[in-house]
């Protein structure tokens, strides 16, 4: 069994102290963004040609409920409503709407 690495308490504390410095925090976020872009660039998965219908997850639903004010355009508002109703009714939702919610959640925490 392979175990995933987790930081120790002292490593968590050191990281939290380091993130207090705005320049360190900016550098960390930039490195994280570059790594994500690199991973997505190497991916063969094409979100726009992908399709399918899926039942939204609880984390997607929770994000929509907590951050409804972030969905401002008509397309985003429609995606918000469809993902919420899809989760509540346990019905399938087109992947495009789920993709909008996932992209919004990624951009919020970056």
C-alpha positions as CSV (number, residue, x, y, z in Angstrom):
1,X,0.0,0.0,0.0
2,X,1.4,3.4,-1.0
3,X,0.8,6.2,1.5
4,X,0.3,9.8,0.5
5,X,2.8,12.2,2.1
6,X,1.4,14.5,4.7
7,X,3.2,17.3,6.4
8,X,4.1,17.1,10.1
9,X,2.8,19.6,12.6
10,X,6.1,21.5,12.6
11,X,6.0,21.6,8.8
12,X,2.5,22.9,8.8
13,X,3.4,25.6,11.3
14,X,6.5,26.6,9.3
15,X,4.4,26.8,6.2
16,X,1.7,28.9,7.9
17,X,4.4,31.3,9.2
18,X,5.9,31.6,5.7
19,X,2.5,32.3,4.2
20,X,2.1,35.4,6.5
21,X,4.6,37.2,4.2
22,X,2.7,38.6,1.1
23,X,5.7,38.1,-1.2
24,X,6.0,34.4,-0.2
25,X,2.3,33.9,-0.6
26,X,2.3,35.4,-4.0
27,X,5.4,33.3,-5.0
28,X,3.6,30.2,-3.7
29,X,0.4,31.0,-5.7
30,X,2.3,31.7,-8.9
31,X,4.2,28.4,-8.6
32,X,1.0,26.6,-8.0
33,X,-0.7,28.3,-11.0
34,X,2.3,27.5,-13.3
35,X,2.2,23.8,-12.2
36,X,-1.6,23.6,-12.9
37,X,-1.2,25.2,-16.3
38,X,1.7,22.8,-17.1
39,X,-0.4,19.8,-16.1
40,X,-3.4,20.9,-18.1
41,X,-1.3,21.7,-21.2
42,X,0.0,18.1,-21.1
43,X,-3.4,16.6,-20.7
44,X,-5.1,15.0,-23.7
45,X,-8.6,15.5,-22.1
46,X,-10.6,18.1,-24.0
47,X,-13.3,19.6,-21.8
48,X,-15.0,21.3,-24.7
49,X,-15.4,18.1,-26.8
50,X,-16.1,15.9,-23.8
51,X,-19.7,15.4,-23.0
52,X,-21.9,13.2,-21.0
53,X,-24.2,13.6,-18.2
54,X,-23.2,13.3,-14.6
55,X,-24.9,13.7,-11.2
56,X,-23.2,16.7,-9.4
57,X,-21.2,15.9,-6.3
58,X,-21.8,17.2,-2.8
59,X,-18.7,19.4,-3.0
60,X,-19.9,21.0,-6.2
61,X,-23.3,21.6,-4.6
62,X,-21.7,23.0,-1.4
63,X,-19.5,25.3,-3.5
64,X,-22.6,26.6,-5.4
65,X,-24.6,27.2,-2.2
66,X,-21.7,29.0,-0.4
67,X,-20.5,31.1,-3.4
68,X,-23.7,31.9,-5.3
69,X,-22.8,35.5,-5.5
70,X,-19.7,34.7,-7.7
71,X,-21.9,33.5,-10.6
72,X,-22.7,36.7,-12.4
73,X,-23.2,36.0,-16.1
74,X,-26.3,34.4,-17.5
75,X,-24.4,31.2,-18.4
76,X,-22.9,31.0,-14.9
77,X,-26.2,31.6,-13.2
78,X,-27.9,28.9,-15.3
79,X,-25.0,26.5,-14.5
80,X,-25.4,27.3,-10.8
81,X,-29.2,26.6,-10.8
82,X,-28.8,23.4,-12.9
83,X,-26.0,21.9,-10.7
84,X,-28.0,22.7,-7.5
85,X,-31.2,21.1,-8.8
86,X,-29.3,18.2,-10.2
87,X,-27.7,17.4,-6.9
88,X,-31.0,17.8,-4.9
89,X,-32.9,15.7,-7.4
90,X,-30.0,13.2,-7.9
91,X,-30.5,13.7,-11.7
92,X,-27.9,13.8,-14.4
93,X,-26.6,17.2,-15.6
94,X,-24.7,17.9,-18.7
95,X,-20.9,18.1,-18.2
96,X,-20.7,21.7,-19.5
97,X,-22.6,23.0,-16.5
98,X,-20.4,21.0,-14.1
99,X,-17.4,22.2,-15.9
100,X,-18.4,25.9,-15.3
101,X,-18.8,25.3,-11.6
102,X,-15.5,23.4,-11.4
103,X,-13.6,26.2,-13.2
104,X,-15.2,28.8,-11.0
105,X,-14.1,26.9,-7.9
106,X,-10.5,26.5,-9.1
107,X,-10.3,30.2,-9.9
108,X,-11.6,31.3,-6.5
109,X,-9.0,29.4,-4.5
110,X,-6.0,30.4,-6.6
